[in-house]
Structure formats: C-alpha cells, structure tokens
Amino acid sequence: MRFAGLGGGGFIGYRDLGGIEGAELDELIARQVRVFADRGESFEWKLHGHDRPTDLSERLMAHGFALEDLETVVIAPVAQITGDAVLPDGVSIREVSDRADLERIGVMEDAIWNDGRTGWLADSLQAEHVADPDAITIVVAESNGEFVCAGWVRFVSRTDFATLWGGGTLPAWRRRGIYRALVTYRANLAAERGFRFLQVDASSKSSPILQRLGFIAVTTTTPFIWSPDRG
C-alpha cells in the first residue's frame, strides 16, 4: 500500500510481500521508486525485522535507499497504560488543532531534531486532521505558554490498535516524566474509544521508557528512505 501526498514524504506499507524474491522483487521496488520519482517526492520503506526475503535490505540499498536508525516496535494493552497523567508543577496538557499551534509544534520539533520539519510537519498534521478529525488527536505539554513536548495518537479504523507518534521533548525538560504523561494521556483517549492495544515504533531513547511502562517489544523496524535528490 502506497501513502503519498504527505508533507514529509510518502510511505510503503504491507503485511508481507507474498513470497516474491529475486528479479520480481527488484521490479516491485523499482515500480515504487518510479511512482514517487514521477511525483518528485521522497518516501519511506519501513523494513521490519521479520520481513522476507532476508536480502530485502540489500536490494533496497541497491535501488538508492538510505537506511536510518533502527526502531523497536512495542505493543501494550491499553488498559495497562491508562491512568493519571502525572506532570511536573507548572506543566499542563491540552489537545490542539489550530494552525498556529501546529506551527509551534513544528518549530519545537525542529529545535529538537534540527531537520527542517518546521513547515512540512504542520502541513501534514493539519491535512490529516482536516481529512478525518476523528482519526487523529494531537496533544502538547506546555509551560508558561512554551510547548515543551508534543505527540499524537492515530486511531486505526477497523482494528483494535491506536498508534502513538511524536513525543519529542525539549532537552531542558527531559527526565521529568512529561513523555510518560503524554503516553498515559493518549492511552486514556484510546480507552475512551474502545481500542484494546497501543503500538509505537520506538526510538532507542523511547523504547526503554515504554518497556518500563509495560510495552512489549515484538519486532524491529528500519526506515529505508528514497529521495529524488539521491536518485
């Protein structure tokens, strides 16, 4: 399944590749590249640790993909994560959707990662929220009007899963439980809607926190990125 037209680039997703390999697999990869090249758009092929065939990563790199940092896919029952979202004094959580707030999230995230996401992240979140407001809820933690952490939860229709994204926290505000509080807050939202499980593609920094909260590691994922400038 191809996801295109997102602010930060597209995605390729699948349950499995149906057992194809060799030249047939190369053609499948090349076909995705052609589609996104015609759009002038970068995209991510998310390679899971259990994906087959075993040489898929080498074939992706041969087609011009660059790999990013390994992530751990973690899952937890919603009921195990819900509770009180405990925050430090002076910090509060609220849900946002206004363009001005989304742009502030982009500025905060760019300050954390320094990767130019200020513009496209706001565009992407706004477009997604406008298309289906019930499918995503965006939350921020703020202190004295400053956004110090932000994350969003996607409610995946026709499944038991809600998925957690974002969670970046300004360096000066880390190790105070703010990230954990946003996880709990979003778990409560998922519980209210009747979802049974939470899933996160967790970074090396987030994974230990989530596993201490009760999430279980089930596989890994490595983002493979193709972009027009790499060709």
Salt bridges, closest charged atoms under 4 A:
ASP16 OD2 - ARG15 NE 3.65
ASP26 OD2 - ARG59 NH1 2.79
GLU27 OE2 - ARG31 NH1 3.85
GLU27 OE2 - ARG34 NH2 2.68
GLU41 OE1 - ARG39 NE 2.64
GLU44 OE2 - LYS46 NZ 2.88
ASP51 OD2 - HIS48 ND1 3.78
ASP51 OD1 - HIS50 NE2 3.96
ASP55 OD2 - ARG59 NE 2.92
GLU71 OE1 - LYS46 NZ 3.61
ASP101 OD2 - ARG94 NH1 3.25
ASP101 OD1 - ARG104 NH1 3.59
GLU103 OE2 - ARG99 NE 2.89
GLU109 OE1 - ARG117 NH1 3.51
ASP115 OD2 - ARG117 NH2 2.46
ASP123 OD1 - ARG99 NH2 2.76
GLU128 OE2 - ARG154 NE 2.62
GLU142 OE2 - ARG94 NE 2.47
ASP160 OD2 - ARG196 NH1 3.35
ASP201 OD2 - LYS46 NZ 3.31
